[in-house]
Amino acid sequence: MRFLVVWAGVVLVSGLVLAKLHAEEIPDLKDPKVITTGHELYLEKQCAHCHGEDGRGGVNLAQRTLDAKGVFTSIADGRERNGIRMPEWRGVLSDKQIWEATAYVLSISQASNKAAN
């Protein structure tokens, strides 16, 4: 019974997150202006402290294949992996700003680099 309650909670929260993502207007993530604004936010909010100025630092973003929703969710809600905690930015940044930062991160990710080659 406890498992069902937990599972129902996970499904409900996931549904709310997806509904919120779909309800908001997602900018063109390949627009150079959006990417530039995202890079400015990336530097302003000290993302480079962990990821490096070009995303190739300690927590390397450039060697990853990333998807837009995953990046948005990681920036918005934070994440923890291998004892490293990325803070959540929801409440600090608007959804528009999070999408701009997402555009920059995607522009330096491995998928983007493969597409350019």
Rosetta blueprint (number, residue, H / E / L):
1 M L
2 R H
3 F H
4 L H
5 V H
6 V H
7 W H
8 A H
9 G H
10 V H
11 V H
12 L H
13 V H
14 S H
15 G H
16 L H
17 V H
18 L H
19 A H
20 K H
21 L H
22 H H
23 A H
24 E L
25 E L
26 I L
27 P L
28 D L
29 L L
30 K L
31 D L
32 P H
33 K H
34 V H
35 I H
36 T H
37 T H
38 G H
39 H H
40 E H
41 L H
42 Y H
43 L H
44 E H
45 K L
46 Q L
47 C L
48 A H
49 H H
50 C H
51 H H
52 G L
53 E L
54 D L
55 G L
56 R L
57 G L
58 G L
59 V L
60 N L
61 L L
62 A L
63 Q L
64 R L
65 T L
66 L L
67 D L
68 A H
69 K H
70 G H
71 V H
72 F H
73 T H
74 S H
75 I H
76 A H
77 D H
78 G L
79 R E
80 E E
81 R E
82 N L
83 G L
84 I E
85 R E
86 M E
87 P L
88 E L
89 W L
90 R E
91 G L
92 V L
93 L E
94 S L
95 D H
96 K H
97 Q H
98 I H
99 W H
100 E H
101 A H
102 T H
103 A H
104 Y H
105 V H
106 L H
107 S H
108 I H
109 S L
110 Q H
111 A H
112 S H
113 N H
114 K H
115 A H
116 A H
117 N L
